[in-house]
Amino acid sequence: MKKKLSVLAFTLAIAGAAAPTFAQQQYAKAEDAVHYRRGAFTLLGYHFGSLGAMVQGKVPFNSAQAAIDGDVIAIASKLPFHAFVEGSDKGQTGAKPEIWKEQAKFTDLRDKMQAEVAKVSAAAKSGNLDNLKAVFGAAGQSCKNCHDNYRRRL
């Protein structure tokens, strides 16, 4: 299990480090950026939701799974933001046009979310459910703040 965690952490670290370059060079079409962004948010949501189920007592707390989820959300919280490129406000996207009009506010909300997710990640890896419960709500609220302002339902 430790080897799997190490491989996962290494893979996520490489993906996180490569994301800015990937975003600048990879998107031949704006819809590629949208697809990448949606995938990154899906990944983040899945692992954040897994931790949420533990926090809410819907599933038993599993420290090994929580640590994995913590590693994933730490990296995944950074991935989608490199893909808000010019022209990616069209098509199958939940991104509101305000993202491009209110860059400073959007960036501020992004930074706050990433800081809160980092706290959840650290707590998830502590092996202590009470630590996780103490920080989870603020992280969820930071996600909601951005969704309320910049996400529309498809």
Backbone as JSON Lines, residues from 0, in Angstrom:
{"i":0,"aa":"M","n":[0.82,-1.19,0.0],"ca":[0.0,0.0,0.0],"c":[0.87,1.26,0.0]}
{"i":1,"aa":"K","n":[1.95,1.26,0.77],"ca":[2.84,2.43,0.82],"c":[3.44,2.7,-0.55]}
{"i":2,"aa":"K","n":[3.78,1.62,-1.28],"ca":[4.35,1.81,-2.61],"c":[3.33,2.46,-3.54]}
{"i":3,"aa":"K","n":[2.07,2.02,-3.45],"ca":[1.02,2.62,-4.28],"c":[0.85,4.1,-3.96]}
{"i":4,"aa":"L","n":[0.88,4.43,-2.66],"ca":[0.77,5.84,-2.27],"c":[1.93,6.66,-2.8]}
{"i":5,"aa":"S","n":[3.13,6.1,-2.75],"ca":[4.31,6.81,-3.25],"c":[4.21,7.05,-4.74]}
{"i":6,"aa":"V","n":[3.79,6.03,-5.47],"ca":[3.65,6.16,-6.92],"c":[2.57,7.19,-7.25]}
{"i":7,"aa":"L","n":[1.45,7.14,-6.53],"ca":[0.37,8.1,-6.76],"c":[0.85,9.51,-6.46]}
{"i":8,"aa":"A","n":[1.5,9.69,-5.33],"ca":[1.99,11.02,-4.96],"c":[2.97,11.55,-5.99]}
{"i":9,"aa":"F","n":[3.88,10.7,-6.45],"ca":[4.85,11.11,-7.46],"c":[4.15,11.5,-8.76]}
{"i":10,"aa":"T","n":[3.2,10.69,-9.2],"ca":[2.47,10.97,-10.43],"c":[1.71,12.28,-10.33]}
{"i":11,"aa":"L","n":[1.05,12.5,-9.21],"ca":[0.31,13.75,-9.03],"c":[1.24,14.95,-8.97]}
{"i":12,"aa":"A","n":[2.39,14.78,-8.34],"ca":[3.36,15.89,-8.26],"c":[3.85,16.27,-9.66]}
{"i":13,"aa":"I","n":[4.14,15.28,-10.47],"ca":[4.57,15.54,-11.84],"c":[3.45,16.23,-12.62]}
{"i":14,"aa":"A","n":[2.23,15.73,-12.48],"ca":[1.1,16.34,-13.18],"c":[0.9,17.78,-12.74]}
{"i":15,"aa":"G","n":[1.02,18.03,-11.45],"ca":[0.86,19.39,-10.95],"c":[1.94,20.32,-11.45]}
{"i":16,"aa":"A","n":[3.15,19.85,-11.5],"ca":[4.26,20.68,-11.97],"c":[4.15,20.94,-13.47]}
{"i":17,"aa":"A","n":[3.63,19.99,-14.2],"ca":[3.53,20.12,-15.65],"c":[2.3,20.89,-16.09]}
{"i":18,"aa":"A","n":[1.33,21.06,-15.22],"ca":[0.05,21.67,-15.61],"c":[0.2,23.04,-16.27]}
{"i":19,"aa":"P","n":[0.99,23.97,-15.72],"ca":[1.08,25.28,-16.37],"c":[1.61,25.19,-17.8]}
{"i":20,"aa":"T","n":[2.63,24.4,-18.0],"ca":[3.2,24.23,-19.33],"c":[2.2,23.54,-20.24]}
{"i":21,"aa":"F","n":[1.54,22.51,-19.72],"ca":[0.56,21.77,-20.49],"c":[-0.53,22.71,-20.97]}
{"i":22,"aa":"A","n":[-1.02,23.55,-20.08],"ca":[-2.11,24.45,-20.44],"c":[-1.69,25.43,-21.51]}
{"i":23,"aa":"Q","n":[-0.46,25.9,-21.47],"ca":[-0.01,26.88,-22.43],"c":[0.24,26.26,-23.79]}
{"i":24,"aa":"Q","n":[0.6,25.01,-23.83],"ca":[1.03,24.41,-25.09],"c":[0.07,23.38,-25.66]}
{"i":25,"aa":"Q","n":[-0.75,22.76,-24.85],"ca":[-1.49,21.58,-25.26],"c":[-2.79,21.87,-25.99]}
{"i":26,"aa":"Y","n":[-3.44,22.96,-25.71],"ca":[-4.79,23.15,-26.2],"c":[-4.82,23.65,-27.64]}
{"i":27,"aa":"A","n":[-4.97,22.73,-28.56],"ca":[-5.09,23.1,-29.96],"c":[-6.42,23.82,-30.2]}
{"i":28,"aa":"K","n":[-7.43,23.42,-29.43],"ca":[-8.75,24.02,-29.54],"c":[-9.24,24.36,-28.13]}
{"i":29,"aa":"A","n":[-10.07,25.37,-28.04],"ca":[-10.6,25.79,-26.73],"c":[-11.36,24.66,-26.06]}
{"i":30,"aa":"E","n":[-12.04,23.84,-26.85],"ca":[-12.8,22.75,-26.23],"c":[-11.89,21.71,-25.56]}
{"i":31,"aa":"D","n":[-10.63,21.64,-25.97],"ca":[-9.67,20.77,-25.29],"c":[-9.42,21.28,-23.86]}
{"i":32,"aa":"A","n":[-9.33,22.59,-23.72],"ca":[-9.14,23.18,-22.4],"c":[-10.37,22.92,-21.52]}
{"i":33,"aa":"V","n":[-11.56,23.04,-22.11],"ca":[-12.79,22.78,-21.37],"c":[-12.82,21.33,-20.91]}
{"i":34,"aa":"H","n":[-12.47,20.42,-21.79],"ca":[-12.47,18.99,-21.45],"c":[-11.48,18.71,-20.32]}
{"i":35,"aa":"Y","n":[-10.29,19.26,-20.42],"ca":[-9.28,19.08,-19.38],"c":[-9.78,19.63,-18.04]}
{"i":36,"aa":"R","n":[-10.32,20.83,-18.08],"ca":[-10.81,21.5,-16.88],"c":[-11.93,20.7,-16.22]}
{"i":37,"aa":"R","n":[-12.86,20.22,-17.01],"ca":[-13.97,19.43,-16.47],"c":[-13.46,18.14,-15.85]}
{"i":38,"aa":"G","n":[-12.49,17.51,-16.49],"ca":[-11.91,16.29,-15.94],"c":[-11.21,16.54,-14.61]}
{"i":39,"aa":"A","n":[-10.49,17.64,-14.53],"ca":[-9.78,17.98,-13.29],"c":[-10.77,18.26,-12.17]}
{"i":40,"aa":"F","n":[-11.84,18.99,-12.47],"ca":[-12.84,19.26,-11.44],"c":[-13.57,17.98,-11.02]}
{"i":41,"aa":"T","n":[-13.79,17.07,-11.96],"ca":[-14.41,15.8,-11.63],"c":[-13.53,15.0,-10.68]}
{"i":42,"aa":"L","n":[-12.24,14.95,-10.97],"ca":[-11.29,14.26,-10.11],"c":[-11.28,14.87,-8.71]}
{"i":43,"aa":"L","n":[-11.21,16.18,-8.64],"ca":[-11.23,16.88,-7.36],"c":[-12.52,16.56,-6.6]}
{"i":44,"aa":"G","n":[-13.63,16.66,-7.27],"ca":[-14.93,16.42,-6.63],"c":[-15.08,15.0,-6.12]}
{"i":45,"aa":"Y","n":[-14.59,14.04,-6.87],"ca":[-14.69,12.64,-6.46],"c":[-13.94,12.41,-5.15]}
{"i":46,"aa":"H","n":[-12.71,12.87,-5.09],"ca":[-11.89,12.61,-3.9],"c":[-12.3,13.49,-2.72]}
{"i":47,"aa":"F","n":[-12.75,14.7,-2.98],"ca":[-13.28,15.54,-1.91],"c":[-14.56,14.91,-1.36]}
{"i":48,"aa":"G","n":[-15.38,14.38,-2.26],"ca":[-16.61,13.7,-1.85],"c":[-16.34,12.45,-1.03]}
{"i":49,"aa":"S","n":[-15.28,11.73,-1.37],"ca":[-14.91,10.55,-0.6],"c":[-14.58,10.95,0.84]}
{"i":50,"aa":"L","n":[-13.83,12.04,1.0],"ca":[-13.51,12.54,2.34],"c":[-14.79,13.03,3.04]}
{"i":51,"aa":"G","n":[-15.65,13.68,2.3],"ca":[-16.9,14.18,2.87],"c":[-17.77,13.05,3.4]}
{"i":52,"aa":"A","n":[-17.8,11.95,2.7],"ca":[-18.58,10.79,3.16],"c":[-18.04,10.28,4.49]}
{"i":53,"aa":"M","n":[-16.72,10.32,4.65],"ca":[-16.12,9.9,5.93],"c":[-16.46,10.91,7.03]}
{"i":54,"aa":"V","n":[-16.35,12.19,6.72],"ca":[-16.64,13.25,7.69],"c":[-18.09,13.16,8.16]}
{"i":55,"aa":"Q","n":[-18.99,12.86,7.25],"ca":[-20.42,12.81,7.57],"c":[-20.84,11.46,8.17]}
{"i":56,"aa":"G","n":[-19.92,10.52,8.25],"ca":[-20.24,9.21,8.8],"c":[-21.02,8.32,7.86]}
{"i":57,"aa":"K","n":[-21.07,8.67,6.58],"ca":[-21.77,7.84,5.6],"c":[-20.99,6.58,5.29]}
{"i":58,"aa":"V","n":[-19.68,6.65,5.43],"ca":[-18.8,5.49,5.29],"c":[-17.83,5.54,6.47]}
{"i":59,"aa":"P","n":[-17.33,4.39,6.87],"ca":[-16.36,4.4,7.98],"c":[-15.09,5.15,7.59]}
{"i":60,"aa":"F","n":[-14.48,5.8,8.58],"ca":[-13.21,6.49,8.34],"c":[-12.15,5.45,8.02]}
{"i":61,"aa":"N","n":[-11.45,5.66,6.92],"ca":[-10.39,4.76,6.48],"c":[-9.15,5.65,6.29]}
{"i":62,"aa":"S","n":[-8.22,5.54,7.21],"ca":[-7.08,6.46,7.18],"c":[-6.24,6.3,5.93]}
{"i":63,"aa":"A","n":[-6.11,5.09,5.41],"ca":[-5.32,4.89,4.19],"c":[-6.0,5.56,3.0]}
{"i":64,"aa":"Q","n":[-7.32,5.39,2.88],"ca":[-8.05,6.03,1.78],"c":[-8.06,7.54,1.95]}
{"i":65,"aa":"A","n":[-8.2,8.01,3.18],"ca":[-8.19,9.45,3.43],"c":[-6.85,10.06,3.01]}
{"i":66,"aa":"A","n":[-5.77,9.36,3.27],"ca":[-4.45,9.87,2.88],"c":[-4.34,9.96,1.36]}
{"i":67,"aa":"I","n":[-4.84,8.96,0.67],"ca":[-4.83,8.99,-0.8],"c":[-5.68,10.16,-1.3]}
{"i":68,"aa":"D","n":[-6.88,10.26,-0.77],"ca":[-7.77,11.37,-1.17],"c":[-7.11,12.71,-0.88]}
{"i":69,"aa":"G","n":[-6.44,12.81,0.25],"ca":[-5.74,14.05,0.59],"c":[-4.66,14.41,-0.41]}
{"i":70,"aa":"D","n":[-3.88,13.41,-0.82],"ca":[-2.85,13.66,-1.84],"c":[-3.47,14.13,-3.15]}
{"i":71,"aa":"V","n":[-4.54,13.45,-3.56],"ca":[-5.17,13.78,-4.84],"c":[-5.75,15.2,-4.83]}
{"i":72,"aa":"I","n":[-6.47,15.56,-3.77],"ca":[-7.1,16.88,-3.77],"c":[-6.07,18.01,-3.7]}
{"i":73,"aa":"A","n":[-4.93,17.74,-3.07],"ca":[-3.89,18.77,-3.0],"c":[-3.41,19.15,-4.4]}
{"i":74,"aa":"I","n":[-3.23,18.16,-5.25],"ca":[-2.79,18.41,-6.63],"c":[-3.97,18.84,-7.5]}
{"i":75,"aa":"A","n":[-5.07,18.11,-7.4],"ca":[-6.21,18.37,-8.29],"c":[-6.79,19.77,-8.1]}
{"i":76,"aa":"S","n":[-6.63,20.35,-6.92],"ca":[-7.16,21.7,-6.71],"c":[-6.42,22.75,-7.53]}
{"i":77,"aa":"K","n":[-5.26,22.4,-8.02],"ca":[-4.46,23.33,-8.81],"c":[-4.62,23.12,-10.32]}
{"i":78,"aa":"L","n":[-5.01,21.95,-10.72],"ca":[-5.02,21.6,-12.14],"c":[-5.99,22.38,-13.02]}
{"i":79,"aa":"P","n":[-7.24,22.55,-12.65],"ca":[-8.18,23.13,-13.63],"c":[-7.92,24.59,-13.97]}
{"i":80,"aa":"F","n":[-7.28,25.31,-13.11],"ca":[-7.17,26.75,-13.28],"c":[-6.2,27.16,-14.4]}
{"i":81,"aa":"H","n":[-5.36,26.26,-14.8],"ca":[-4.46,26.53,-15.92],"c":[-5.19,26.41,-17.27]}
{"i":82,"aa":"A","n":[-6.41,25.92,-17.21],"ca":[-7.14,25.67,-18.45],"c":[-8.27,26.68,-18.69]}
{"i":83,"aa":"F","n":[-8.25,27.78,-17.98],"ca":[-9.21,28.85,-18.26],"c":[-8.57,29.79,-19.28]}
{"i":84,"aa":"V","n":[-8.37,29.26,-20.48],"ca":[-7.68,29.99,-21.54],"c":[-8.69,30.73,-22.41]}
{"i":85,"aa":"E","n":[-8.18,31.66,-23.17],"ca":[-9.01,32.46,-24.07],"c":[-9.83,31.54,-24.98]}
{"i":86,"aa":"G","n":[-11.11,31.84,-25.09],"ca":[-12.0,31.09,-25.95],"c":[-12.64,29.87,-25.29]}
{"i":87,"aa":"S","n":[-12.21,29.53,-24.07],"ca":[-12.75,28.34,-23.42],"c":[-13.99,28.64,-22.59]}
{"i":88,"aa":"D","n":[-14.62,29.77,-22.88],"ca":[-15.87,30.13,-22.21],"c":[-17.08,29.69,-23.04]}
{"i":89,"aa":"K","n":[-16.85,28.96,-24.09],"ca":[-17.91,28.51,-25.0],"c":[-18.0,26.99,-24.96]}
{"i":90,"aa":"G","n":[-19.11,26.46,-25.45],"ca":[-19.26,25.01,-25.57],"c":[-19.78,24.39,-24.28]}
{"i":91,"aa":"Q","n":[-19.43,23.14,-24.07],"ca":[-19.91,22.35,-22.93],"c":[-19.15,22.73,-21.66]}
{"i":92,"aa":"T","n":[-19.31,23.93,-21.22],"ca":[-18.63,24.39,-20.02],"c":[-19.63,24.98,-19.04]}
{"i":93,"aa":"G","n":[-19.36,24.76,-17.76],"ca":[-20.17,25.38,-16.73],"c":[-19.6,26.72,-16.3]}
{"i":94,"aa":"A","n":[-18.53,27.13,-16.95],"ca":[-17.88,28.39,-16.59],"c":[-18.71,29.58,-17.07]}
{"i":95,"aa":"K","n":[-19.0,30.48,-16.15],"ca":[-19.72,31.7,-16.51],"c":[-18.74,32.7,-17.12]}
{"i":96,"aa":"P","n":[-19.23,33.57,-18.0],"ca":[-18.36,34.57,-18.62],"c":[-17.71,35.52,-17.61]}
{"i":97,"aa":"E","n":[-18.3,35.63,-16.43],"ca":[-17.76,36.52,-15.4],"c":[-16.34,36.14,-14.99]}
{"i":98,"aa":"I","n":[-15.96,34.88,-15.18],"ca":[-14.6,34.45,-14.84],"c":[-13.58,35.33,-15.57]}
{"i":99,"aa":"W","n":[-13.82,35.59,-16.84],"ca":[-12.88,36.35,-17.64],"c":[-13.03,37.86,-17.41]}
{"i":100,"aa":"K","n":[-14.18,38.28,-16.9],"ca":[-14.41,39.69,-16.63],"c":[-13.94,40.09,-15.24]}
{"i":101,"aa":"E","n":[-13.91,39.14,-14.33],"ca":[-13.57,39.42,-12.92],"c":[-12.37,38.57,-12.49]}
{"i":102,"aa":"Q","n":[-11.3,38.65,-13.24],"ca":[-10.13,37.81,-12.98],"c":[-9.58,37.95,-11.57]}
{"i":103,"aa":"A","n":[-9.53,39.15,-11.04],"ca":[-8.96,39.33,-9.69],"c":[-9.8,38.62,-8.64]}
{"i":104,"aa":"K","n":[-11.1,38.75,-8.72],"ca":[-11.99,38.08,-7.77],"c":[-11.91,36.56,-7.94]}
{"i":105,"aa":"F","n":[-11.93,36.11,-9.17],"ca":[-11.84,34.68,-9.46],"c":[-10.52,34.11,-8.91]}
{"i":106,"aa":"T","n":[-9.44,34.82,-9.12],"ca":[-8.13,34.37,-8.63],"c":[-8.1,34.35,-7.11]}
{"i":107,"aa":"D","n":[-8.71,35.34,-6.48],"ca":[-8.77,35.37,-5.02],"c":[-9.54,34.17,-4.48]}
{"i":108,"aa":"L","n":[-10.69,33.87,-5.07],"ca":[-11.47,32.71,-4.63],"c":[-10.71,31.41,-4.88]}
{"i":109,"aa":"R","n":[-10.02,31.33,-6.0],"ca":[-9.19,30.15,-6.28],"c":[-8.13,29.97,-5.21]}
{"i":110,"aa":"D","n":[-7.44,31.05,-4.88],"ca":[-6.37,30.98,-3.88],"c":[-6.9,30.56,-2.51]}
{"i":111,"aa":"K","n":[-8.05,31.1,-2.13],"ca":[-8.66,30.73,-0.85],"c":[-9.05,29.26,-0.85]}
{"i":112,"aa":"M","n":[-9.63,28.78,-1.94],"ca":[-10.01,27.38,-2.03],"c":[-8.79,26.48,-1.92]}
{"i":113,"aa":"Q","n":[-7.74,26.82,-2.64],"ca":[-6.53,25.99,-2.6],"c":[-5.91,25.96,-1.21]}
{"i":114,"aa":"A","n":[-5.97,27.07,-0.49],"ca":[-5.45,27.11,0.88],"c":[-6.28,26.22,1.79]}
{"i":115,"aa":"E","n":[-7.6,26.27,1.65],"ca":[-8.47,25.43,2.48],"c":[-8.31,23.95,2.13]}
{"i":116,"aa":"V","n":[-8.18,23.66,0.85],"ca":[-7.99,22.27,0.42],"c":[-6.65,21.74,0.94]}
{"i":117,"aa":"A","n":[-5.64,22.58,1.0],"ca":[-4.35,22.15,1.55],"c":[-4.51,21.74,3.02]}
{"i":118,"aa":"K","n":[-5.34,22.47,3.76],"ca":[-5.6,22.11,5.16],"c":[-6.32,20.76,5.24]}
{"i":119,"aa":"V","n":[-7.28,20.54,4.36],"ca":[-7.99,19.26,4.33],"c":[-7.02,18.14,3.98]}
{"i":120,"aa":"S","n":[-6.17,18.38,3.02],"ca":[-5.18,17.38,2.62],"c":[-4.3,16.98,3.79]}
{"i":121,"aa":"A","n":[-3.79,17.97,4.51],"ca":[-2.93,17.69,5.67],"c":[-3.7,16.93,6.75]}
{"i":122,"aa":"A","n":[-4.93,17.35,7.01],"ca":[-5.74,16.68,8.02],"c":[-6.07,15.25,7.6]}
{"i":123,"aa":"A","n":[-6.35,15.06,6.32],"ca":[-6.68,13.72,5.82],"c":[-5.51,12.77,6.0]}
{"i":124,"aa":"K","n":[-4.31,13.3,5.86],"ca":[-3.11,12.47,5.98],"c":[-2.67,12.29,7.43]}
{"i":125,"aa":"S","n":[-3.33,12.98,8.37],"ca":[-2.96,12.86,9.78],"c":[-3.43,11.55,10.4]}
{"i":126,"aa":"G","n":[-4.42,10.93,9.75],"ca":[-4.97,9.7,10.3],"c":[-5.99,9.94,11.4]}
{"i":127,"aa":"N","n":[-6.39,11.19,11.6],"ca":[-7.29,11.55,12.69],"c":[-8.56,12.17,12.11]}
{"i":128,"aa":"L","n":[-9.69,11.49,12.28],"ca":[-10.95,11.98,11.74],"c":[-11.34,13.33,12.32]}
{"i":129,"aa":"D","n":[-11.08,13.56,13.59],"ca":[-11.44,14.84,14.2],"c":[-10.68,16.0,13.55]}
{"i":130,"aa":"N","n":[-9.42,15.77,13.19],"ca":[-8.65,16.8,12.47],"c":[-9.31,17.12,11.14]}
{"i":131,"aa":"L","n":[-9.76,16.08,10.45],"ca":[-10.41,16.26,9.15],"c":[-11.73,17.01,9.3]}
{"i":132,"aa":"K","n":[-12.51,16.62,10.29],"ca":[-13.8,17.28,10.51],"c":[-13.61,18.77,10.82]}
{"i":133,"aa":"A","n":[-12.54,19.11,11.5],"ca":[-12.3,20.5,11.91],"c":[-12.08,21.44,10.73]}
{"i":134,"aa":"V","n":[-11.58,20.93,9.61],"ca":[-11.25,21.81,8.48],"c":[-12.12,21.58,7.24]}
{"i":135,"aa":"F","n":[-12.88,20.51,7.24],"ca":[-13.61,20.14,6.03],"c":[-14.67,21.17,5.63]}
{"i":136,"aa":"G","n":[-15.42,21.67,6.58],"ca":[-16.51,22.61,6.27],"c":[-16.03,23.88,5.61]}
{"i":137,"aa":"A","n":[-14.93,24.43,6.09],"ca":[-14.4,25.66,5.49],"c":[-13.96,25.43,4.05]}
{"i":138,"aa":"A","n":[-13.42,24.27,3.79],"ca":[-13.0,23.96,2.41],"c":[-14.22,23.83,1.5]}
{"i":139,"aa":"G","n":[-15.24,23.15,1.99],"ca":[-16.46,23.02,1.21],"c":[-17.08,24.38,0.92]}
{"i":140,"aa":"Q","n":[-17.05,25.27,1.9],"ca":[-17.59,26.62,1.71],"c":[-16.77,27.38,0.68]}
{"i":141,"aa":"S","n":[-15.45,27.17,0.68],"ca":[-14.61,27.87,-0.3],"c":[-14.93,27.41,-1.72]}
{"i":142,"aa":"C","n":[-15.26,26.14,-1.88],"ca":[-15.68,25.64,-3.19],"c":[-17.02,26.28,-3.59]}
{"i":143,"aa":"K","n":[-17.95,26.29,-2.64],"ca":[-19.27,26.85,-2.89],"c":[-19.2,28.33,-3.28]}
{"i":144,"aa":"N","n":[-18.31,29.08,-2.63],"ca":[-18.18,30.49,-2.95],"c":[-17.88,30.7,-4.43]}
{"i":145,"aa":"C","n":[-17.01,29.89,-4.97],"ca":[-16.67,30.02,-6.38],"c":[-17.82,29.52,-7.26]}
{"i":146,"aa":"H","n":[-18.42,28.39,-6.88],"ca":[-19.53,27.87,-7.66],"c":[-20.67,28.87,-7.72]}
{"i":147,"aa":"D","n":[-20.98,29.5,-6.61],"ca":[-22.08,30.46,-6.57],"c":[-21.86,31.63,-7.54]}
{"i":148,"aa":"N","n":[-20.62,32.03,-7.69],"ca":[-20.3,33.2,-8.53],"c":[-19.95,32.85,-9.97]}
{"i":149,"aa":"Y","n":[-19.36,31.69,-10.19],"ca":[-18.73,31.46,-11.51],"c":[-19.11,30.14,-12.18]}
{"i":150,"aa":"R","n":[-20.04,29.41,-11.63],"ca":[-20.41,28.14,-12.25],"c":[-21.9,28.13,-12.57]}
{"i":151,"aa":"R","n":[-22.2,27.69,-13.77],"ca":[-23.6,27.5,-14.15],"c":[-23.82,26.02,-14.38]}
{"i":152,"aa":"R","n":[-25.01,25.58,-14.17],"ca":[-25.34,24.17,-14.39],"c":[-25.55,23.92,-15.88]}
{"i":153,"aa":"L","n":[-25.03,22.83,-16.34],"ca":[-25.2,22.47,-17.76],"c":[-26.53,21.78,-17.97]}
